[in-house]
Amino acid sequence: YHDGKGGVYTVARYPENGDEFTKYTKFLNYKQKNMRFVYNNEYHEFNNGEEDSWYYVEFEDKRREYFSFYGALIGIVDRFGNTINFKHRSIDIDGIRSVLISSITD
């Protein structure tokens, strides 16, 4: 997870085996409880009009950043329900699939 402020965090494969912070946040070596990674692939909680969310990062102010199966940011929702939608298009560069933002709706 890249937080947009220069921080990069690794999601724990087996968070239940970690310390109290890892069990809560699902991030390795993150020693705060102000954000957490949540899988929601069984109940797709968010849809940007094109695709469902598979997981999200929730912050202590209840803001959530929703991500697609492939890890693309598809939406941000604050605790009041204000939403920003991100839509994407796929391109192939030398056989490598890349996802680019095609629109942002606030």
Buried (B, 14 or more C-beta within 10 A) or exposed (E): BEEEEEEEBEBBEEBEEBEEBBEBBBBBEBEEEEBBBBEBEEEEBBEBEBBBBBBBBBBEEEBBBBBBEEEBBBBBBEEEEEBBBBBBEEEEEEEEEEBEEEEEEE
